[in-house]
Amino acid sequence: MILCSSAVLNVAFANYSFDDHVVKFSLSYTGEEYDKRRDIFNSNIAFIDAHNANENKSYRAGINQFTHLTPEEFNIYASSGK
């Protein structure tokens, strides 16, 4: 996944950081796992921003409790029936 700096994020997400996400959803990461989850989060924010910039899309994407997961991890969670 492509990583992006917060400088290129959509204004709607510019003030919402990974640390905000961790607090909002009561997550706990340290060390390398924190760095990995932050990078995934930033990549997903870049995807959301690009998606929402496309006026031809029929829906708008947003941040939720899964924004720190890879698509593969989300698919495993979604298919588990939880």
C-alpha positions in Angstrom: 0.0 0.0 0.0 1.1 3.5 -0.6 1.7 5.7 2.4 0.9 9.3 2.5 1.7 12.2 4.7 -0.9 14.1 6.6 -0.1 17.1 4.4 -2.0 15.7 1.5 -5.0 14.4 3.3 -8.5 15.7 2.7 -9.4 18.6 4.9 -12.1 16.5 6.6 -9.4 14.1 7.9 -6.6 16.6 8.4 -7.2 17.0 12.1 -7.9 13.3 12.8 -4.7 11.4 13.5 -3.9 7.8 14.2 -3.5 8.7 17.8 -7.1 10.1 17.8 -8.2 6.8 16.2 -6.5 4.7 18.9 -8.2 6.7 21.6 -11.6 6.7 20.0 -11.7 3.0 19.4 -9.8 2.0 22.6 -6.9 0.4 20.7 -3.5 -0.4 22.2 -0.4 -0.8 20.2 3.3 -0.4 21.0 6.6 -0.5 19.1 6.6 -2.0 15.6 2.9 -3.0 15.8 2.0 0.7 16.5 4.1 1.8 13.5 2.6 -0.9 11.2 -1.0 0.1 12.3 -0.3 3.8 11.8 1.1 3.2 8.3 -2.0 1.1 7.4 -4.3 3.8 8.8 -2.5 6.5 6.8 -2.7 4.3 3.6 -6.4 3.8 4.2 -6.9 7.5 4.8 -5.2 8.2 1.4 -7.6 5.6 -0.2 -10.6 7.3 1.4 -9.5 10.7 0.3 -8.9 9.6 -3.3 -12.2 7.8 -3.4 -14.1 10.8 -2.1 -12.4 13.1 -4.6 -13.9 11.1 -7.5 -17.3 12.7 -8.2 -18.4 9.6 -10.2 -18.5 7.4 -7.1 -22.0 6.6 -5.8 -21.0 6.7 -2.1 -18.6 8.5 0.2 -16.1 6.5 2.2 -15.2 7.4 5.8 -13.2 6.5 8.9 -14.6 3.8 11.1 -13.4 1.2 13.6 -11.7 -0.8 10.8 -9.5 2.0 9.3 -6.4 0.5 11.0 -6.9 -2.9 9.3 -5.6 -4.0 5.9 -8.3 -5.1 3.4 -7.2 -8.7 4.0 -7.6 -8.4 7.7 -11.0 -6.7 7.3 -12.2 -9.5 5.0 -11.1 -12.1 7.6 -13.0 -10.2 10.3 -16.1 -9.7 8.1 -16.3 -13.3 7.1 -15.9 -14.6 10.7 -19.5 -13.5 11.5 -18.5 -11.4 14.5 
